[in-house]
Amino acid sequence: MNAHVSLNSEDSDPYQDNALVVAVVGATGAVGRELIRCLENRKLPVGELRLLASARSAGQLMSFRDTSLPVEELTGDSFNGCDIVFFSAGATLSRKYAPLAVRAGAVVIDNSSAYRMDSTVPLVVPEANANALAPHAGIIANPNCVAAIATVALAPLAQCWTVSRLNMVTYQSASGAGAAAMDELRAATQAHLANEPFEQKVLPHPYAFNLFSHNAEIDEETGYNGEELKVIAETRRILHMPKLPIGVTCVRVPVLRAHSIALSIRFDGYVSPEQVRACLAEAPGVRLVDDAAKNYFPMPSDATGIDEVLVGRIRTDLGDPSGSTIAMFLSGDQLLKGAALNAVQIAETLISANAA
């Protein structure tokens, strides 16, 4: 093992020995597996990787850079010597173990909802608000998948013009509910095509060839579900616009792993579709897919497995006679930009900032 390096010291150079000790909590889950693939494919200098999960997964072998690594049981002593710990095992485990990892000297990048609205914890999408990383107290929150995907496109527009209102309708994939929901969608689809009965166990409604309101609990006071309230709160926080009016309806659709969003953005004055396209064409993390002649726009099938958020169908919203509202459509991989990739990008941004 190489020498332990600190990501909290202003004087340290985390690239000095080109090797970080990295741990992934929840390594066997859908996001955990994607995190491992991102660590393989990107430039984060991983010298040692620890795969952590529950006792029932301990001993399982997982591949990393042509090597089989054993999954270890998560304990309070799992973080000794770690530089970065990625958490993707739910809010309860994050609240219990993330402070232990920080006390052991690691920086935690947490993919759960545990710390997203904690004012002392940065909530970061590097393309949108990388400056929020400093200062941090050892924990950095990875946003809700919809907020992460949406703000990649929203942040550059908000830098060019004043945004006065947002409205979103989301089309959310099975991966947002975890690997079990993805398996259930596959099995339900096979059963439906074979005209066989199928019992839903993960999601509350028939999933094959169906869509339904997101299965998060409904808030009695507002009528919004928990997912919608997360999207509102986190989008405001990432954009540094705490009072921005946002309306959102979240829908679960029978897609495996890419979320899509119909987005309507009202500006303080007239903004043309051509201006929006020009702005987004230069924006990091965005790929324009906006071919009206071929009726070719963002699709989850195209967004699956790629890093960028696809943006298209950019047009003036005819529902606003002032011409101040732009409508568009986005697709982004929920397991990548909506989760694992964003977490790894946070680590890369943090290391680069400390090395500068």
Phi, psi and omega per residue, in radians:
M1 nan 2.437 3.099
N2 -1.395 2.916 -3.105
A3 -1.064 2.512 3.109
H4 -1.193 2.370 3.094
V5 -2.051 2.602 -3.109
S6 -1.730 2.387 3.039
L7 -1.802 0.114 -3.135
N8 -1.814 -0.283 -3.090
S9 -1.552 2.290 3.128
E10 -1.187 -0.416 -3.055
D11 -1.574 -0.195 -3.052
S12 -1.445 2.694 3.057
D13 -2.022 1.769 -3.056
P14 -1.169 -0.177 3.077
Y15 -1.640 0.079 -2.972
Q16 -1.060 -0.605 3.092
D17 -2.086 0.151 3.011
N18 0.988 0.566 -3.129
A19 -2.644 2.067 3.072
L20 -1.876 2.599 2.981
V21 -1.648 2.002 -3.016
V22 -2.100 2.439 3.064
A23 -2.160 2.559 3.053
V24 -2.108 1.998 3.080
V25 -1.596 2.215 -3.006
G26 1.511 0.610 -3.009
A27 -1.103 -0.471 -3.066
T28 -1.561 -0.090 3.111
G29 -1.404 3.069 -3.089
A30 -1.062 -0.806 -3.140
V31 -1.251 -0.678 3.108
G32 -1.026 -0.770 3.115
R33 -1.112 -0.667 3.128
E34 -1.222 -0.603 3.056
L35 -1.024 -0.772 3.141
I36 -1.081 -0.721 3.109
R37 -1.146 -0.678 3.098
C38 -1.117 -0.703 3.121
L39 -1.137 -0.540 3.065
E40 -1.219 -0.688 -2.928
N41 -1.605 -0.287 -3.071
R42 -1.875 -3.003 -2.915
K43 -1.739 0.124 3.126
L44 -1.052 2.190 -3.041
P45 -1.371 1.471 -3.106
V46 -1.547 2.031 3.071
G47 -1.627 -0.592 3.103
E48 -2.468 2.352 3.119
L49 -2.090 2.202 3.081
R50 -1.898 2.227 3.140
L51 -1.820 2.072 -3.022
L52 -2.120 2.425 3.133
A53 -2.776 -2.947 -3.123
S54 -1.283 2.937 -3.108
A55 -1.040 -0.583 -3.098
R56 -1.203 -0.346 3.102
S57 -1.692 -0.161 -3.083
A58 -1.051 2.389 -3.125
G59 1.668 -0.337 3.083
Q60 -1.094 2.490 3.137
L61 -1.738 2.371 3.096
M62 -2.267 2.603 -3.061
S63 -1.572 2.398 3.030
F64 -2.596 2.032 -3.138
R65 0.886 0.915 3.073
D66 1.123 0.332 3.089
T67 -2.173 2.498 3.062
S68 -1.600 2.118 3.135
L69 -1.946 2.403 3.117
P70 -1.396 2.494 3.012
V71 -1.368 2.317 -3.135
E72 -1.862 2.635 3.077
E73 -1.236 2.325 3.104
L74 -1.220 2.181 3.052
T75 -2.405 3.049 3.110
G76 -1.166 -0.290 -3.135
D77 -1.733 0.161 -3.043
S78 -1.261 -0.245 -2.920
F79 -1.842 0.047 -3.120
N80 -1.032 2.198 3.124
G81 1.457 -0.018 -3.109
C82 -1.364 2.521 3.027
D83 -1.657 -0.809 -3.126
I84 -2.296 2.370 3.050
V85 -2.198 2.096 3.041
F86 -1.608 2.174 3.105
F87 -1.831 2.228 3.058
S88 -2.579 1.014 -3.066
A89 -2.376 0.328 3.091
G90 1.722 2.733 -3.015
A91 -1.121 -0.659 -3.098
T92 -1.069 -0.827 3.136
L93 -1.194 -0.616 3.114
S94 -1.106 -0.767 3.131
R95 -1.100 -0.600 -3.116
K96 -1.344 -0.794 -2.936
Y97 -1.774 -0.437 -3.114
A98 -1.026 -0.774 3.093
P99 -1.068 -0.551 3.099
L100 -1.175 -0.690 3.112
A101 -1.136 -0.707 3.117
V102 -1.126 -0.735 3.118
R103 -1.120 -0.467 3.098
A104 -1.393 -0.072 3.074
G105 1.828 0.082 -3.095
A106 -1.618 2.781 2.890
V107 -1.680 2.288 -3.128
V108 -1.766 2.289 2.975
I109 -2.013 1.929 -2.922
D110 -1.856 2.193 -3.113
N111 -1.617 0.013 -3.138
S112 -1.575 -3.130 3.111
S113 -1.509 0.020 -2.954
A114 -0.999 -0.700 -2.989
Y115 -2.099 0.130 -2.989
R116 -1.113 -0.566 -3.116
M117 -1.876 0.285 3.026
D118 -1.399 2.064 -3.047
S119 -1.124 -0.301 3.125
T120 -1.558 -0.073 -3.087
V121 -1.998 2.132 3.094
P122 -1.107 2.431 3.027
L123 -1.970 1.990 -2.802
V124 -2.254 2.309 2.812
V125 -2.081 1.895 -2.965
P126 -0.919 -0.652 3.129
E127 -1.190 -0.406 -3.023
A128 -1.755 -0.740 -3.007
N129 -2.614 0.867 -3.138
A130 -1.013 -0.465 -3.138
N131 -1.153 -0.280 3.122
A132 -1.273 -0.212 -3.120
L133 -1.120 -0.527 -3.096
A134 -1.988 2.244 -0.015
P135 -1.557 2.858 2.984
H136 -2.360 2.803 -3.096
A137 -1.930 0.424 3.075
G138 1.951 -0.308 3.128
I139 -2.145 2.322 3.065
I140 -2.193 2.312 -3.077
A141 -1.656 2.386 3.018
N142 -1.625 2.286 -2.992
P143 -1.265 2.953 2.894
N144 -0.931 2.517 -3.023
C145 -1.042 -0.706 3.141
V146 -1.156 -0.783 3.138
A147 -1.084 -0.699 -3.139
A148 -1.118 -0.847 -3.108
I149 -1.144 -0.771 -3.089
A150 -1.146 -0.732 -3.028
T151 -1.286 -0.311 3.009
V152 -1.024 -0.676 3.103
A153 -1.514 -0.592 -3.059
L154 -1.281 -0.671 -3.031
A155 -1.036 -0.825 3.128
P156 -1.128 -0.576 3.099
L157 -1.189 -0.695 3.123
A158 -1.187 -0.397 3.061
Q159 -1.366 -0.446 -3.138
C160 -1.549 -0.643 -3.068
W161 -2.440 2.827 3.097
T162 -1.436 2.114 3.117
V163 -1.588 2.254 -3.102
S164 -1.915 -0.302 3.098
R165 -2.873 2.574 3.052
L166 -2.188 2.540 2.926
N167 -2.357 2.311 -3.111
M168 -2.269 2.498 2.849
V169 -2.157 2.191 -3.073
T170 -1.846 2.630 3.107
Y171 -2.196 1.610 -2.862
Q172 -1.751 2.375 -3.014
S173 -1.430 2.984 -3.126
A174 -1.128 -0.556 -3.066
S175 -1.049 -0.462 3.095
G176 -1.103 -0.383 3.089
A177 -1.728 0.085 3.044
G178 1.783 3.022 -3.089
A179 -1.067 -0.613 -3.131
A180 -1.116 -0.644 3.111
A181 -1.208 -0.631 3.075
M182 -1.113 -0.759 3.101
D183 -1.090 -0.687 -3.130
E184 -1.159 -0.665 3.101
L185 -1.099 -0.769 3.108
R186 -1.049 -0.849 -3.089
A187 -1.158 -0.716 -3.138
A188 -1.136 -0.656 3.120
T189 -1.153 -0.762 3.095
Q190 -1.059 -0.763 -3.138
A191 -1.135 -0.732 -3.135
H192 -1.087 -0.770 -3.131
L193 -1.167 -0.512 3.121
A194 -1.565 0.041 -3.116
N195 0.993 0.746 3.128
E196 -1.944 2.618 3.098
P197 -1.170 2.642 3.120
F198 -2.556 2.326 3.139
E199 -1.797 2.097 3.078
Q200 -1.247 2.337 3.103
K201 -2.165 -0.439 -3.082
V202 -1.677 -0.871 -3.141
L203 -1.860 2.705 -2.931
P204 -1.424 -0.195 -3.053
H205 -2.268 2.769 3.047
P206 -0.941 2.347 -2.988
Y207 -1.856 -0.660 -3.111
A208 -1.146 2.267 3.094
F209 0.958 0.652 -3.110
N210 -2.560 2.826 2.937
L211 -2.489 2.750 -3.076
F212 -2.746 2.820 3.109
S213 -0.995 2.450 -3.108
H214 -0.852 2.434 -2.964
N215 -1.398 0.123 3.058
A216 -1.161 2.707 -3.084
E217 -1.128 2.458 3.136
I218 -1.416 2.299 3.041
D219 -1.394 2.118 -3.044
E220 -1.113 -0.581 -3.064
E221 -1.260 -0.755 -3.044
T222 -1.751 -0.405 -3.013
G223 1.424 -0.067 3.071
Y224 -1.487 2.624 3.063
N225 -1.561 2.972 -3.041
G226 -1.052 -0.616 3.117
E227 -1.135 -0.752 -3.139
E228 -1.119 -0.706 3.133
L229 -1.179 -0.627 3.053
K230 -1.078 -0.808 -3.098
V231 -1.050 -0.765 -3.140
I232 -1.077 -0.924 -3.054
A233 -1.122 -0.731 -3.068
E234 -1.323 -0.627 3.086
T235 -1.092 -0.771 3.089
R236 -1.029 -0.744 -3.075
R237 -1.206 -0.752 -3.138
I238 -1.110 -0.685 -3.118
L239 -1.455 -0.050 -3.095
H240 1.025 0.705 3.139
M241 -2.286 1.345 -2.963
P242 -1.138 -0.314 -3.108
K243 -1.975 0.223 -3.113
L244 -1.081 2.155 3.075
P245 -1.177 2.199 -3.124
I246 -2.373 2.248 2.958
G247 -1.962 2.448 -3.093
V248 -2.603 2.457 2.990
T249 -2.199 2.109 -3.091
C250 -1.810 2.255 -3.067
V251 -2.234 2.394 3.055
R252 -1.595 2.249 -3.103
V253 -2.157 2.767 -3.072
P254 -1.427 1.113 3.080
V255 -2.132 2.487 -3.006
L256 -1.260 -0.858 -2.945
R257 -2.595 0.149 3.092
A258 -2.121 2.296 3.082
H259 -1.553 2.610 3.007
S260 -2.201 2.695 -3.078
I261 -2.463 2.201 2.915
A262 -1.567 2.078 -2.950
L263 -2.154 2.292 3.080
S264 -2.116 2.157 -3.027
I265 -2.104 2.082 3.072
R266 -1.714 2.234 3.110
F267 -1.774 2.977 -3.136
D268 -1.281 -0.266 3.101
G269 -2.675 -3.062 -3.082
Y270 -1.140 2.307 3.007
V271 -2.352 2.283 -3.075
S272 -1.521 2.712 3.034
P273 -1.003 -0.614 3.135
E274 -1.132 -0.675 3.085
Q275 -1.125 -0.719 3.128
V276 -1.129 -0.777 3.107
R277 -1.042 -0.760 -3.126
A278 -1.102 -0.698 3.112
C279 -1.125 -0.832 -3.076
L280 -1.269 -0.448 3.122
A281 -1.100 -0.442 -3.137
E282 -1.752 -0.014 -3.013
A283 -1.429 2.362 3.102
P284 -1.160 2.438 3.082
G285 1.443 0.024 -3.110
V286 -1.929 2.430 2.966
R287 -2.191 2.072 3.124
L288 -1.283 2.243 3.033
V289 -2.287 1.577 -2.888
D290 -2.541 1.059 -3.057
D291 -1.816 1.588 -3.101
A292 -1.169 -0.583 -3.113
A293 -1.071 -0.634 3.135
K294 -1.738 0.062 -3.082
N295 0.918 0.769 -3.078
Y296 -2.027 2.020 -3.057
F297 -2.378 3.108 -3.105
P298 -0.975 2.381 3.082
M299 -2.373 2.538 3.116
P300 -1.073 -0.504 3.110
S301 -1.138 -0.584 3.102
D302 -1.400 -0.550 -3.105
A303 -1.336 -0.395 -3.093
T304 -1.098 2.182 3.051
G305 1.495 0.070 3.118
I306 -2.034 2.742 -3.054
D307 -1.365 -0.611 -3.011
E308 -1.347 2.743 2.943
V309 -1.576 2.198 3.121
L310 -1.463 2.316 -3.101
V311 -2.302 2.316 3.114
G312 -2.894 -2.841 -3.023
R313 0.904 0.662 -3.094
I314 -1.347 2.114 -3.041
R315 -2.771 2.766 3.028
T316 -1.211 2.309 3.128
D317 -1.344 1.950 -3.087
L318 -1.196 -0.208 3.077
G319 -1.300 -0.162 3.113
D320 -2.048 1.759 -3.061
P321 -1.141 -0.241 3.125
S322 -1.327 -0.256 -3.102
G323 1.330 0.251 -3.071
S324 -1.617 0.017 -3.068
T325 -2.048 2.325 3.092
I326 -1.965 2.327 3.044
A327 -1.828 2.555 3.102
M328 -2.722 3.000 -3.139
F329 -2.313 2.375 -3.082
L330 -2.156 2.608 2.927
S331 -2.422 2.374 3.113
G332 -2.588 2.568 -3.123
D333 -1.221 2.063 -3.092
Q334 -1.128 -0.622 -3.129
L335 -1.365 -0.364 -3.142
L336 -1.691 -1.572 -3.088
K337 -1.089 -0.502 3.126
G338 -1.384 -0.074 -3.091
A339 -2.772 -1.548 -2.935
A340 -1.136 -0.843 -3.110
L341 -1.058 -0.793 -3.134
N342 -1.042 -0.678 3.123
A343 -1.103 -0.769 3.134
V344 -1.182 -0.652 3.081
Q345 -1.106 -0.630 3.051
I346 -1.033 -0.810 3.135
A347 -1.086 -0.752 3.138
E348 -1.091 -0.745 3.140
T349 -1.128 -0.722 3.134
L350 -1.095 -0.777 -3.127
I351 -1.157 -0.754 3.128
S352 -1.072 -0.708 3.136
A353 -1.132 -0.695 -3.138
N354 -1.264 -0.487 -3.118
A355 -1.414 -0.347 -3.076
A356 -1.207 nan nan
